[in-house]
């Protein structure tokens, strides 16, 4: 007779994103803690990223076919170059939600993030404006289908963070 398997470990940092605000909280926690499993859960399978134009012009090709897998790779690279005790920050402000259809929302927000890492030639502070197109998956949970990033200050944007840690 086989022993019964114990219950699978539940990831307490994940809440079913039945509202866009819950998805944003999941994204924030996953990013701050470099939790790649939960970070990946925030994105749809057909996810696309549109980088800040000022960055993509000088780095053509890097973001040409950026996908959910590229998101995971850059997060893993960032994690590998960060102390395990990192106290990263992630703030969203001036956020708006506009329903496009019953199952899709345009979510727009300014962001400010700080990441601690060992790469001396890369910034630790990034800010800008993001526009997400959120869609519902087959479980009626919100996911990010499209991400457009825009630089709005002299600080580096999230596009630059992705670029810095994409290799």
MODELLER restraints for C-alpha pairs under 7 A, 6 or more apart:
rsr = mdl.restraints
at = mdl.atoms
rsr.add(forms.Gaussian(group=physical.xy_distance, feature=features.Distance(at['CA:13:A'], at['CA:29:A']), mean=6.94, stdev=0.5))
rsr.add(forms.Gaussian(group=physical.xy_distance, feature=features.Distance(at['CA:14:A'], at['CA:26:A']), mean=5.90, stdev=0.5))
rsr.add(forms.Gaussian(group=physical.xy_distance, feature=features.Distance(at['CA:14:A'], at['CA:38:A']), mean=6.79, stdev=0.5))
rsr.add(forms.Gaussian(group=physical.xy_distance, feature=features.Distance(at['CA:15:A'], at['CA:22:A']), mean=6.87, stdev=0.5))
rsr.add(forms.Gaussian(group=physical.xy_distance, feature=features.Distance(at['CA:15:A'], at['CA:26:A']), mean=6.82, stdev=0.5))
rsr.add(forms.Gaussian(group=physical.xy_distance, feature=features.Distance(at['CA:16:A'], at['CA:141:A']), mean=6.67, stdev=0.5))
rsr.add(forms.Gaussian(group=physical.xy_distance, feature=features.Distance(at['CA:17:A'], at['CA:23:A']), mean=4.80, stdev=0.5))
rsr.add(forms.Gaussian(group=physical.xy_distance, feature=features.Distance(at['CA:17:A'], at['CA:141:A']), mean=5.10, stdev=0.5))
rsr.add(forms.Gaussian(group=physical.xy_distance, feature=features.Distance(at['CA:17:A'], at['CA:142:A']), mean=5.54, stdev=0.5))
rsr.add(forms.Gaussian(group=physical.xy_distance, feature=features.Distance(at['CA:18:A'], at['CA:140:A']), mean=6.73, stdev=0.5))
rsr.add(forms.Gaussian(group=physical.xy_distance, feature=features.Distance(at['CA:18:A'], at['CA:141:A']), mean=4.95, stdev=0.5))
rsr.add(forms.Gaussian(group=physical.xy_distance, feature=features.Distance(at['CA:18:A'], at['CA:142:A']), mean=6.18, stdev=0.5))
rsr.add(forms.Gaussian(group=physical.xy_distance, feature=features.Distance(at['CA:19:A'], at['CA:142:A']), mean=6.69, stdev=0.5))
rsr.add(forms.Gaussian(group=physical.xy_distance, feature=features.Distance(at['CA:20:A'], at['CA:142:A']), mean=6.18, stdev=0.5))
rsr.add(forms.Gaussian(group=physical.xy_distance, feature=features.Distance(at['CA:23:A'], at['CA:42:A']), mean=6.76, stdev=0.5))
rsr.add(forms.Gaussian(group=physical.xy_distance, feature=features.Distance(at['CA:23:A'], at['CA:142:A']), mean=6.47, stdev=0.5))
rsr.add(forms.Gaussian(group=physical.xy_distance, feature=features.Distance(at['CA:27:A'], at['CA:39:A']), mean=6.00, stdev=0.5))
rsr.add(forms.Gaussian(group=physical.xy_distance, feature=features.Distance(at['CA:27:A'], at['CA:42:A']), mean=6.32, stdev=0.5))
rsr.add(forms.Gaussian(group=physical.xy_distance, feature=features.Distance(at['CA:28:A'], at['CA:90:A']), mean=5.99, stdev=0.5))
rsr.add(forms.Gaussian(group=physical.xy_distance, feature=features.Distance(at['CA:30:A'], at['CA:36:A']), mean=6.79, stdev=0.5))
rsr.add(forms.Gaussian(group=physical.xy_distance, feature=features.Distance(at['CA:30:A'], at['CA:38:A']), mean=5.61, stdev=0.5))
rsr.add(forms.Gaussian(group=physical.xy_distance, feature=features.Distance(at['CA:30:A'], at['CA:39:A']), mean=5.09, stdev=0.5))
rsr.add(forms.Gaussian(group=physical.xy_distance, feature=features.Distance(at['CA:31:A'], at['CA:39:A']), mean=6.53, stdev=0.5))
rsr.add(forms.Gaussian(group=physical.xy_distance, feature=features.Distance(at['CA:32:A'], at['CA:88:A']), mean=5.10, stdev=0.5))
rsr.add(forms.Gaussian(group=physical.xy_distance, feature=features.Distance(at['CA:32:A'], at['CA:89:A']), mean=6.13, stdev=0.5))
rsr.add(forms.Gaussian(group=physical.xy_distance, feature=features.Distance(at['CA:32:A'], at['CA:90:A']), mean=6.70, stdev=0.5))
rsr.add(forms.Gaussian(group=physical.xy_distance, feature=features.Distance(at['CA:34:A'], at['CA:75:A']), mean=6.61, stdev=0.5))
rsr.add(forms.Gaussian(group=physical.xy_distance, feature=features.Distance(at['CA:34:A'], at['CA:79:A']), mean=6.02, stdev=0.5))
rsr.add(forms.Gaussian(group=physical.xy_distance, feature=features.Distance(at['CA:36:A'], at['CA:72:A']), mean=6.23, stdev=0.5))
rsr.add(forms.Gaussian(group=physical.xy_distance, feature=features.Distance(at['CA:36:A'], at['CA:75:A']), mean=6.88, stdev=0.5))
rsr.add(forms.Gaussian(group=physical.xy_distance, feature=features.Distance(at['CA:40:A'], at['CA:68:A']), mean=6.97, stdev=0.5))
rsr.add(forms.Gaussian(group=physical.xy_distance, feature=features.Distance(at['CA:40:A'], at['CA:72:A']), mean=6.62, stdev=0.5))
rsr.add(forms.Gaussian(group=physical.xy_distance, feature=features.Distance(at['CA:42:A'], at['CA:143:A']), mean=5.16, stdev=0.5))
rsr.add(forms.Gaussian(group=physical.xy_distance, feature=features.Distance(at['CA:42:A'], at['CA:144:A']), mean=6.05, stdev=0.5))
rsr.add(forms.Gaussian(group=physical.xy_distance, feature=features.Distance(at['CA:43:A'], at['CA:68:A']), mean=6.62, stdev=0.5))
rsr.add(forms.Gaussian(group=physical.xy_distance, feature=features.Distance(at['CA:43:A'], at['CA:143:A']), mean=5.11, stdev=0.5))
rsr.add(forms.Gaussian(group=physical.xy_distance, feature=features.Distance(at['CA:43:A'], at['CA:144:A']), mean=4.64, stdev=0.5))
rsr.add(forms.Gaussian(group=physical.xy_distance, feature=features.Distance(at['CA:43:A'], at['CA:145:A']), mean=6.20, stdev=0.5))
rsr.add(forms.Gaussian(group=physical.xy_distance, feature=features.Distance(at['CA:44:A'], at['CA:143:A']), mean=5.53, stdev=0.5))
rsr.add(forms.Gaussian(group=physical.xy_distance, feature=features.Distance(at['CA:44:A'], at['CA:144:A']), mean=5.80, stdev=0.5))
rsr.add(forms.Gaussian(group=physical.xy_distance, feature=features.Distance(at['CA:44:A'], at['CA:145:A']), mean=5.25, stdev=0.5))
rsr.add(forms.Gaussian(group=physical.xy_distance, feature=features.Distance(at['CA:45:A'], at['CA:68:A']), mean=6.87, stdev=0.5))
rsr.add(forms.Gaussian(group=physical.xy_distance, feature=features.Distance(at['CA:46:A'], at['CA:145:A']), mean=6.45, stdev=0.5))
rsr.add(forms.Gaussian(group=physical.xy_distance, feature=features.Distance(at['CA:47:A'], at['CA:67:A']), mean=5.93, stdev=0.5))
rsr.add(forms.Gaussian(group=physical.xy_distance, feature=features.Distance(at['CA:47:A'], at['CA:68:A']), mean=5.91, stdev=0.5))
rsr.add(forms.Gaussian(group=physical.xy_distance, feature=features.Distance(at['CA:47:A'], at['CA:144:A']), mean=6.82, stdev=0.5))
rsr.add(forms.Gaussian(group=physical.xy_distance, feature=features.Distance(at['CA:47:A'], at['CA:145:A']), mean=4.47, stdev=0.5))
rsr.add(forms.Gaussian(group=physical.xy_distance, feature=features.Distance(at['CA:47:A'], at['CA:146:A']), mean=5.56, stdev=0.5))
rsr.add(forms.Gaussian(group=physical.xy_distance, feature=features.Distance(at['CA:48:A'], at['CA:66:A']), mean=6.43, stdev=0.5))
rsr.add(forms.Gaussian(group=physical.xy_distance, feature=features.Distance(at['CA:48:A'], at['CA:67:A']), mean=5.77, stdev=0.5))
rsr.add(forms.Gaussian(group=physical.xy_distance, feature=features.Distance(at['CA:48:A'], at['CA:145:A']), mean=6.38, stdev=0.5))
rsr.add(forms.Gaussian(group=physical.xy_distance, feature=features.Distance(at['CA:48:A'], at['CA:146:A']), mean=4.86, stdev=0.5))
rsr.add(forms.Gaussian(group=physical.xy_distance, feature=features.Distance(at['CA:48:A'], at['CA:147:A']), mean=6.40, stdev=0.5))
rsr.add(forms.Gaussian(group=physical.xy_distance, feature=features.Distance(at['CA:49:A'], at['CA:66:A']), mean=6.04, stdev=0.5))
rsr.add(forms.Gaussian(group=physical.xy_distance, feature=features.Distance(at['CA:49:A'], at['CA:146:A']), mean=5.84, stdev=0.5))
rsr.add(forms.Gaussian(group=physical.xy_distance, feature=features.Distance(at['CA:49:A'], at['CA:147:A']), mean=4.79, stdev=0.5))
rsr.add(forms.Gaussian(group=physical.xy_distance, feature=features.Distance(at['CA:49:A'], at['CA:148:A']), mean=5.98, stdev=0.5))
rsr.add(forms.Gaussian(group=physical.xy_distance, feature=features.Distance(at['CA:50:A'], at['CA:147:A']), mean=6.05, stdev=0.5))
rsr.add(forms.Gaussian(group=physical.xy_distance, feature=features.Distance(at['CA:50:A'], at['CA:148:A']), mean=4.59, stdev=0.5))
rsr.add(forms.Gaussian(group=physical.xy_distance, feature=features.Distance(at['CA:50:A'], at['CA:149:A']), mean=6.32, stdev=0.5))
rsr.add(forms.Gaussian(group=physical.xy_distance, feature=features.Distance(at['CA:51:A'], at['CA:63:A']), mean=6.90, stdev=0.5))
rsr.add(forms.Gaussian(group=physical.xy_distance, feature=features.Distance(at['CA:51:A'], at['CA:148:A']), mean=6.12, stdev=0.5))
rsr.add(forms.Gaussian(group=physical.xy_distance, feature=features.Distance(at['CA:51:A'], at['CA:149:A']), mean=5.26, stdev=0.5))
rsr.add(forms.Gaussian(group=physical.xy_distance, feature=features.Distance(at['CA:51:A'], at['CA:159:A']), mean=5.52, stdev=0.5))
rsr.add(forms.Gaussian(group=physical.xy_distance, feature=features.Distance(at['CA:52:A'], at['CA:149:A']), mean=5.10, stdev=0.5))
rsr.add(forms.Gaussian(group=physical.xy_distance, feature=features.Distance(at['CA:52:A'], at['CA:150:A']), mean=4.72, stdev=0.5))
rsr.add(forms.Gaussian(group=physical.xy_distance, feature=features.Distance(at['CA:52:A'], at['CA:151:A']), mean=6.20, stdev=0.5))
rsr.add(forms.Gaussian(group=physical.xy_distance, feature=features.Distance(at['CA:52:A'], at['CA:159:A']), mean=6.07, stdev=0.5))
rsr.add(forms.Gaussian(group=physical.xy_distance, feature=features.Distance(at['CA:55:A'], at['CA:160:A']), mean=6.91, stdev=0.5))
rsr.add(forms.Gaussian(group=physical.xy_distance, feature=features.Distance(at['CA:73:A'], at['CA:166:A']), mean=6.67, stdev=0.5))
rsr.add(forms.Gaussian(group=physical.xy_distance, feature=features.Distance(at['CA:74:A'], at['CA:162:A']), mean=5.99, stdev=0.5))
rsr.add(forms.Gaussian(group=physical.xy_distance, feature=features.Distance(at['CA:74:A'], at['CA:165:A']), mean=5.09, stdev=0.5))
rsr.add(forms.Gaussian(group=physical.xy_distance, feature=features.Distance(at['CA:74:A'], at['CA:166:A']), mean=4.65, stdev=0.5))
rsr.add(forms.Gaussian(group=physical.xy_distance, feature=features.Distance(at['CA:77:A'], at['CA:165:A']), mean=5.75, stdev=0.5))
rsr.add(forms.Gaussian(group=physical.xy_distance, feature=features.Distance(at['CA:78:A'], at['CA:165:A']), mean=5.81, stdev=0.5))
rsr.add(forms.Gaussian(group=physical.xy_distance, feature=features.Distance(at['CA:81:A'], at['CA:117:A']), mean=5.36, stdev=0.5))
rsr.add(forms.Gaussian(group=physical.xy_distance, feature=features.Distance(at['CA:81:A'], at['CA:118:A']), mean=5.49, stdev=0.5))
rsr.add(forms.Gaussian(group=physical.xy_distance, feature=features.Distance(at['CA:82:A'], at['CA:116:A']), mean=5.95, stdev=0.5))
rsr.add(forms.Gaussian(group=physical.xy_distance, feature=features.Distance(at['CA:82:A'], at['CA:117:A']), mean=4.03, stdev=0.5))
rsr.add(forms.Gaussian(group=physical.xy_distance, feature=features.Distance(at['CA:82:A'], at['CA:118:A']), mean=5.91, stdev=0.5))
rsr.add(forms.Gaussian(group=physical.xy_distance, feature=features.Distance(at['CA:83:A'], at['CA:117:A']), mean=6.58, stdev=0.5))
rsr.add(forms.Gaussian(group=physical.xy_distance, feature=features.Distance(at['CA:86:A'], at['CA:116:A']), mean=5.94, stdev=0.5))
rsr.add(forms.Gaussian(group=physical.xy_distance, feature=features.Distance(at['CA:88:A'], at['CA:114:A']), mean=5.47, stdev=0.5))
rsr.add(forms.Gaussian(group=physical.xy_distance, feature=features.Distance(at['CA:88:A'], at['CA:115:A']), mean=4.78, stdev=0.5))
rsr.add(forms.Gaussian(group=physical.xy_distance, feature=features.Distance(at['CA:88:A'], at['CA:116:A']), mean=6.33, stdev=0.5))
rsr.add(forms.Gaussian(group=physical.xy_distance, feature=features.Distance(at['CA:89:A'], at['CA:113:A']), mean=5.29, stdev=0.5))
rsr.add(forms.Gaussian(group=physical.xy_distance, feature=features.Distance(at['CA:89:A'], at['CA:114:A']), mean=5.05, stdev=0.5))
rsr.add(forms.Gaussian(group=physical.xy_distance, feature=features.Distance(at['CA:89:A'], at['CA:115:A']), mean=6.74, stdev=0.5))
rsr.add(forms.Gaussian(group=physical.xy_distance, feature=features.Distance(at['CA:90:A'], at['CA:112:A']), mean=5.96, stdev=0.5))
rsr.add(forms.Gaussian(group=physical.xy_distance, feature=features.Distance(at['CA:90:A'], at['CA:113:A']), mean=4.46, stdev=0.5))
rsr.add(forms.Gaussian(group=physical.xy_distance, feature=features.Distance(at['CA:90:A'], at['CA:114:A']), mean=6.72, stdev=0.5))
rsr.add(forms.Gaussian(group=physical.xy_distance, feature=features.Distance(at['CA:91:A'], at['CA:111:A']), mean=5.53, stdev=0.5))
rsr.add(forms.Gaussian(group=physical.xy_distance, feature=features.Distance(at['CA:91:A'], at['CA:112:A']), mean=5.17, stdev=0.5))
rsr.add(forms.Gaussian(group=physical.xy_distance, feature=features.Distance(at['CA:91:A'], at['CA:113:A']), mean=6.25, stdev=0.5))
rsr.add(forms.Gaussian(group=physical.xy_distance, feature=features.Distance(at['CA:92:A'], at['CA:109:A']), mean=6.07, stdev=0.5))
rsr.add(forms.Gaussian(group=physical.xy_distance, feature=features.Distance(at['CA:92:A'], at['CA:110:A']), mean=5.65, stdev=0.5))
rsr.add(forms.Gaussian(group=physical.xy_distance, feature=features.Distance(at['CA:92:A'], at['CA:111:A']), mean=4.58, stdev=0.5))
rsr.add(forms.Gaussian(group=physical.xy_distance, feature=features.Distance(at['CA:92:A'], at['CA:112:A']), mean=6.63, stdev=0.5))
rsr.add(forms.Gaussian(group=physical.xy_distance, feature=features.Distance(at['CA:93:A'], at['CA:109:A']), mean=5.82, stdev=0.5))
rsr.add(forms.Gaussian(group=physical.xy_distance, feature=features.Distance(at['CA:93:A'], at['CA:110:A']), mean=5.22, stdev=0.5))
rsr.add(forms.Gaussian(group=physical.xy_distance, feature=features.Distance(at['CA:93:A'], at['CA:111:A']), mean=6.34, stdev=0.5))
rsr.add(forms.Gaussian(group=physical.xy_distance, feature=features.Distance(at['CA:94:A'], at['CA:109:A']), mean=5.54, stdev=0.5))
rsr.add(forms.Gaussian(group=physical.xy_distance, feature=features.Distance(at['CA:94:A'], at['CA:110:A']), mean=6.08, stdev=0.5))
rsr.add(forms.Gaussian(group=physical.xy_distance, feature=features.Distance(at['CA:95:A'], at['CA:108:A']), mean=5.50, stdev=0.5))
rsr.add(forms.Gaussian(group=physical.xy_distance, feature=features.Distance(at['CA:95:A'], at['CA:109:A']), mean=4.16, stdev=0.5))
rsr.add(forms.Gaussian(group=physical.xy_distance, feature=features.Distance(at['CA:95:A'], at['CA:110:A']), mean=6.84, stdev=0.5))
rsr.add(forms.Gaussian(group=physical.xy_distance, feature=features.Distance(at['CA:96:A'], at['CA:107:A']), mean=5.77, stdev=0.5))
rsr.add(forms.Gaussian(group=physical.xy_distance, feature=features.Distance(at['CA:96:A'], at['CA:108:A']), mean=5.28, stdev=0.5))
rsr.add(forms.Gaussian(group=physical.xy_distance, feature=features.Distance(at['CA:96:A'], at['CA:109:A']), mean=6.48, stdev=0.5))
rsr.add(forms.Gaussian(group=physical.xy_distance, feature=features.Distance(at['CA:97:A'], at['CA:105:A']), mean=6.42, stdev=0.5))
rsr.add(forms.Gaussian(group=physical.xy_distance, feature=features.Distance(at['CA:97:A'], at['CA:106:A']), mean=5.70, stdev=0.5))
rsr.add(forms.Gaussian(group=physical.xy_distance, feature=features.Distance(at['CA:97:A'], at['CA:107:A']), mean=4.62, stdev=0.5))
rsr.add(forms.Gaussian(group=physical.xy_distance, feature=features.Distance(at['CA:97:A'], at['CA:108:A']), mean=6.57, stdev=0.5))
rsr.add(forms.Gaussian(group=physical.xy_distance, feature=features.Distance(at['CA:98:A'], at['CA:105:A']), mean=5.51, stdev=0.5))
rsr.add(forms.Gaussian(group=physical.xy_distance, feature=features.Distance(at['CA:98:A'], at['CA:106:A']), mean=5.10, stdev=0.5))
rsr.add(forms.Gaussian(group=physical.xy_distance, feature=features.Distance(at['CA:98:A'], at['CA:107:A']), mean=6.54, stdev=0.5))
rsr.add(forms.Gaussian(group=physical.xy_distance, feature=features.Distance(at['CA:99:A'], at['CA:105:A']), mean=4.32, stdev=0.5))
rsr.add(forms.Gaussian(group=physical.xy_distance, feature=features.Distance(at['CA:99:A'], at['CA:106:A']), mean=6.27, stdev=0.5))
rsr.add(forms.Gaussian(group=physical.xy_distance, feature=features.Distance(at['CA:100:A'], at['CA:106:A']), mean=6.71, stdev=0.5))
rsr.add(forms.Gaussian(group=physical.xy_distance, feature=features.Distance(at['CA:103:A'], at['CA:135:A']), mean=5.60, stdev=0.5))
rsr.add(forms.Gaussian(group=physical.xy_distance, feature=features.Distance(at['CA:103:A'], at['CA:136:A']), mean=5.47, stdev=0.5))
rsr.add(forms.Gaussian(group=physical.xy_distance, feature=features.Distance(at['CA:104:A'], at['CA:133:A']), mean=6.86, stdev=0.5))
rsr.add(forms.Gaussian(group=physical.xy_distance, feature=features.Distance(at['CA:104:A'], at['CA:134:A']), mean=5.41, stdev=0.5))
rsr.add(forms.Gaussian(group=physical.xy_distance, feature=features.Distance(at['CA:104:A'], at['CA:135:A']), mean=4.43, stdev=0.5))
rsr.add(forms.Gaussian(group=physical.xy_distance, feature=features.Distance(at['CA:104:A'], at['CA:136:A']), mean=6.71, stdev=0.5))
rsr.add(forms.Gaussian(group=physical.xy_distance, feature=features.Distance(at['CA:105:A'], at['CA:133:A']), mean=5.74, stdev=0.5))
rsr.add(forms.Gaussian(group=physical.xy_distance, feature=features.Distance(at['CA:105:A'], at['CA:134:A']), mean=5.07, stdev=0.5))
rsr.add(forms.Gaussian(group=physical.xy_distance, feature=features.Distance(at['CA:105:A'], at['CA:135:A']), mean=6.60, stdev=0.5))
rsr.add(forms.Gaussian(group=physical.xy_distance, feature=features.Distance(at['CA:106:A'], at['CA:131:A']), mean=6.82, stdev=0.5))
rsr.add(forms.Gaussian(group=physical.xy_distance, feature=features.Distance(at['CA:106:A'], at['CA:132:A']), mean=5.76, stdev=0.5))
rsr.add(forms.Gaussian(group=physical.xy_distance, feature=features.Distance(at['CA:106:A'], at['CA:133:A']), mean=4.69, stdev=0.5))
rsr.add(forms.Gaussian(group=physical.xy_distance, feature=features.Distance(at['CA:106:A'], at['CA:134:A']), mean=6.27, stdev=0.5))
rsr.add(forms.Gaussian(group=physical.xy_distance, feature=features.Distance(at['CA:107:A'], at['CA:131:A']), mean=5.66, stdev=0.5))
rsr.add(forms.Gaussian(group=physical.xy_distance, feature=features.Distance(at['CA:107:A'], at['CA:132:A']), mean=5.02, stdev=0.5))
rsr.add(forms.Gaussian(group=physical.xy_distance, feature=features.Distance(at['CA:107:A'], at['CA:133:A']), mean=6.27, stdev=0.5))
rsr.add(forms.Gaussian(group=physical.xy_distance, feature=features.Distance(at['CA:108:A'], at['CA:130:A']), mean=5.77, stdev=0.5))
rsr.add(forms.Gaussian(group=physical.xy_distance, feature=features.Distance(at['CA:108:A'], at['CA:131:A']), mean=4.40, stdev=0.5))
rsr.add(forms.Gaussian(group=physical.xy_distance, feature=features.Distance(at['CA:108:A'], at['CA:132:A']), mean=6.30, stdev=0.5))
rsr.add(forms.Gaussian(group=physical.xy_distance, feature=features.Distance(at['CA:109:A'], at['CA:129:A']), mean=5.68, stdev=0.5))
rsr.add(forms.Gaussian(group=physical.xy_distance, feature=features.Distance(at['CA:109:A'], at['CA:130:A']), mean=5.54, stdev=0.5))
rsr.add(forms.Gaussian(group=physical.xy_distance, feature=features.Distance(at['CA:109:A'], at['CA:131:A']), mean=6.63, stdev=0.5))
rsr.add(forms.Gaussian(group=physical.xy_distance, feature=features.Distance(at['CA:110:A'], at['CA:128:A']), mean=5.66, stdev=0.5))
rsr.add(forms.Gaussian(group=physical.xy_distance, feature=features.Distance(at['CA:110:A'], at['CA:129:A']), mean=4.24, stdev=0.5))
rsr.add(forms.Gaussian(group=physical.xy_distance, feature=features.Distance(at['CA:110:A'], at['CA:130:A']), mean=6.25, stdev=0.5))
rsr.add(forms.Gaussian(group=physical.xy_distance, feature=features.Distance(at['CA:111:A'], at['CA:127:A']), mean=5.37, stdev=0.5))
rsr.add(forms.Gaussian(group=physical.xy_distance, feature=features.Distance(at['CA:111:A'], at['CA:128:A']), mean=5.53, stdev=0.5))
rsr.add(forms.Gaussian(group=physical.xy_distance, feature=features.Distance(at['CA:111:A'], at['CA:129:A']), mean=5.94, stdev=0.5))
rsr.add(forms.Gaussian(group=physical.xy_distance, feature=features.Distance(at['CA:112:A'], at['CA:126:A']), mean=5.86, stdev=0.5))
rsr.add(forms.Gaussian(group=physical.xy_distance, feature=features.Distance(at['CA:112:A'], at['CA:127:A']), mean=4.38, stdev=0.5))
rsr.add(forms.Gaussian(group=physical.xy_distance, feature=features.Distance(at['CA:112:A'], at['CA:128:A']), mean=6.89, stdev=0.5))
rsr.add(forms.Gaussian(group=physical.xy_distance, feature=features.Distance(at['CA:113:A'], at['CA:125:A']), mean=5.85, stdev=0.5))
rsr.add(forms.Gaussian(group=physical.xy_distance, feature=features.Distance(at['CA:113:A'], at['CA:126:A']), mean=5.31, stdev=0.5))
rsr.add(forms.Gaussian(group=physical.xy_distance, feature=features.Distance(at['CA:113:A'], at['CA:127:A']), mean=6.29, stdev=0.5))
rsr.add(forms.Gaussian(group=physical.xy_distance, feature=features.Distance(at['CA:114:A'], at['CA:124:A']), mean=5.43, stdev=0.5))
rsr.add(forms.Gaussian(group=physical.xy_distance, feature=features.Distance(at['CA:114:A'], at['CA:125:A']), mean=4.53, stdev=0.5))
rsr.add(forms.Gaussian(group=physical.xy_distance, feature=features.Distance(at['CA:114:A'], at['CA:126:A']), mean=6.39, stdev=0.5))
rsr.add(forms.Gaussian(group=physical.xy_distance, feature=features.Distance(at['CA:115:A'], at['CA:124:A']), mean=5.08, stdev=0.5))
rsr.add(forms.Gaussian(group=physical.xy_distance, feature=features.Distance(at['CA:115:A'], at['CA:125:A']), mean=6.61, stdev=0.5))
rsr.add(forms.Gaussian(group=physical.xy_distance, feature=features.Distance(at['CA:116:A'], at['CA:124:A']), mean=5.95, stdev=0.5))
rsr.add(forms.Gaussian(group=physical.xy_distance, feature=features.Distance(at['CA:126:A'], at['CA:155:A']), mean=5.82, stdev=0.5))
rsr.add(forms.Gaussian(group=physical.xy_distance, feature=features.Distance(at['CA:126:A'], at['CA:156:A']), mean=4.90, stdev=0.5))
rsr.add(forms.Gaussian(group=physical.xy_distance, feature=features.Distance(at['CA:126:A'], at['CA:157:A']), mean=5.06, stdev=0.5))
rsr.add(forms.Gaussian(group=physical.xy_distance, feature=features.Distance(at['CA:126:A'], at['CA:158:A']), mean=6.02, stdev=0.5))
rsr.add(forms.Gaussian(group=physical.xy_distance, feature=features.Distance(at['CA:127:A'], at['CA:155:A']), mean=6.10, stdev=0.5))
rsr.add(forms.Gaussian(group=physical.xy_distance, feature=features.Distance(at['CA:127:A'], at['CA:156:A']), mean=6.27, stdev=0.5))
rsr.add(forms.Gaussian(group=physical.xy_distance, feature=features.Distance(at['CA:127:A'], at['CA:157:A']), mean=5.14, stdev=0.5))
rsr.add(forms.Gaussian(group=physical.xy_distance, feature=features.Distance(at['CA:127:A'], at['CA:158:A']), mean=6.72, stdev=0.5))
rsr.add(forms.Gaussian(group=physical.xy_distance, feature=features.Distance(at['CA:128:A'], at['CA:150:A']), mean=5.66, stdev=0.5))
rsr.add(forms.Gaussian(group=physical.xy_distance, feature=features.Distance(at['CA:128:A'], at['CA:151:A']), mean=4.60, stdev=0.5))
rsr.add(forms.Gaussian(group=physical.xy_distance, feature=features.Distance(at['CA:128:A'], at['CA:152:A']), mean=5.00, stdev=0.5))
rsr.add(forms.Gaussian(group=physical.xy_distance, feature=features.Distance(at['CA:128:A'], at['CA:153:A']), mean=6.85, stdev=0.5))
rsr.add(forms.Gaussian(group=physical.xy_distance, feature=features.Distance(at['CA:128:A'], at['CA:157:A']), mean=5.42, stdev=0.5))
rsr.add(forms.Gaussian(group=physical.xy_distance, feature=features.Distance(at['CA:129:A'], at['CA:149:A']), mean=5.98, stdev=0.5))
rsr.add(forms.Gaussian(group=physical.xy_distance, feature=features.Distance(at['CA:129:A'], at['CA:150:A']), mean=5.11, stdev=0.5))
rsr.add(forms.Gaussian(group=physical.xy_distance, feature=features.Distance(at['CA:129:A'], at['CA:151:A']), mean=6.43, stdev=0.5))
rsr.add(forms.Gaussian(group=physical.xy_distance, feature=features.Distance(at['CA:129:A'], at['CA:152:A']), mean=6.65, stdev=0.5))
rsr.add(forms.Gaussian(group=physical.xy_distance, feature=features.Distance(at['CA:130:A'], at['CA:147:A']), mean=6.79, stdev=0.5))
rsr.add(forms.Gaussian(group=physical.xy_distance, feature=features.Distance(at['CA:130:A'], at['CA:148:A']), mean=5.66, stdev=0.5))
rsr.add(forms.Gaussian(group=physical.xy_distance, feature=features.Distance(at['CA:130:A'], at['CA:149:A']), mean=4.73, stdev=0.5))
rsr.add(forms.Gaussian(group=physical.xy_distance, feature=features.Distance(at['CA:130:A'], at['CA:150:A']), mean=6.31, stdev=0.5))
rsr.add(forms.Gaussian(group=physical.xy_distance, feature=features.Distance(at['CA:131:A'], at['CA:147:A']), mean=5.73, stdev=0.5))
rsr.add(forms.Gaussian(group=physical.xy_distance, feature=features.Distance(at['CA:131:A'], at['CA:148:A']), mean=5.10, stdev=0.5))
rsr.add(forms.Gaussian(group=physical.xy_distance, feature=features.Distance(at['CA:131:A'], at['CA:149:A']), mean=6.62, stdev=0.5))
rsr.add(forms.Gaussian(group=physical.xy_distance, feature=features.Distance(at['CA:132:A'], at['CA:144:A']), mean=6.25, stdev=0.5))
rsr.add(forms.Gaussian(group=physical.xy_distance, feature=features.Distance(at['CA:132:A'], at['CA:146:A']), mean=5.51, stdev=0.5))
rsr.add(forms.Gaussian(group=physical.xy_distance, feature=features.Distance(at['CA:132:A'], at['CA:147:A']), mean=4.61, stdev=0.5))
rsr.add(forms.Gaussian(group=physical.xy_distance, feature=features.Distance(at['CA:132:A'], at['CA:148:A']), mean=6.47, stdev=0.5))
rsr.add(forms.Gaussian(group=physical.xy_distance, feature=features.Distance(at['CA:133:A'], at['CA:144:A']), mean=6.00, stdev=0.5))
rsr.add(forms.Gaussian(group=physical.xy_distance, feature=features.Distance(at['CA:133:A'], at['CA:145:A']), mean=5.59, stdev=0.5))
rsr.add(forms.Gaussian(group=physical.xy_distance, feature=features.Distance(at['CA:133:A'], at['CA:146:A']), mean=4.97, stdev=0.5))
rsr.add(forms.Gaussian(group=physical.xy_distance, feature=features.Distance(at['CA:133:A'], at['CA:147:A']), mean=6.61, stdev=0.5))
rsr.add(forms.Gaussian(group=physical.xy_distance, feature=features.Distance(at['CA:134:A'], at['CA:142:A']), mean=6.06, stdev=0.5))
rsr.add(forms.Gaussian(group=physical.xy_distance, feature=features.Distance(at['CA:134:A'], at['CA:143:A']), mean=5.39, stdev=0.5))
rsr.add(forms.Gaussian(group=physical.xy_distance, feature=features.Distance(at['CA:134:A'], at['CA:144:A']), mean=4.62, stdev=0.5))
rsr.add(forms.Gaussian(group=physical.xy_distance, feature=features.Distance(at['CA:134:A'], at['CA:145:A']), mean=5.60, stdev=0.5))
rsr.add(forms.Gaussian(group=physical.xy_distance, feature=features.Distance(at['CA:135:A'], at['CA:142:A']), mean=5.45, stdev=0.5))
rsr.add(forms.Gaussian(group=physical.xy_distance, feature=features.Distance(at['CA:135:A'], at['CA:143:A']), mean=5.52, stdev=0.5))
rsr.add(forms.Gaussian(group=physical.xy_distance, feature=features.Distance(at['CA:135:A'], at['CA:144:A']), mean=6.52, stdev=0.5))
rsr.add(forms.Gaussian(group=physical.xy_distance, feature=features.Distance(at['CA:135:A'], at['CA:145:A']), mean=6.31, stdev=0.5))
rsr.add(forms.Gaussian(group=physical.xy_distance, feature=features.Distance(at['CA:136:A'], at['CA:142:A']), mean=4.45, stdev=0.5))
rsr.add(forms.Gaussian(group=physical.xy_distance, feature=features.Distance(at['CA:136:A'], at['CA:143:A']), mean=6.10, stdev=0.5))
rsr.add(forms.Gaussian(group=physical.xy_distance, feature=features.Distance(at['CA:137:A'], at['CA:143:A']), mean=6.85, stdev=0.5))
rsr.add(forms.Gaussian(group=physical.xy_distance, feature=features.Distance(at['CA:149:A'], at['CA:158:A']), mean=6.96, stdev=0.5))
rsr.add(forms.Gaussian(group=physical.xy_distance, feature=features.Distance(at['CA:149:A'], at['CA:159:A']), mean=6.58, stdev=0.5))
rsr.add(forms.Gaussian(group=physical.xy_distance, feature=features.Distance(at['CA:151:A'], at['CA:157:A']), mean=5.22, stdev=0.5))
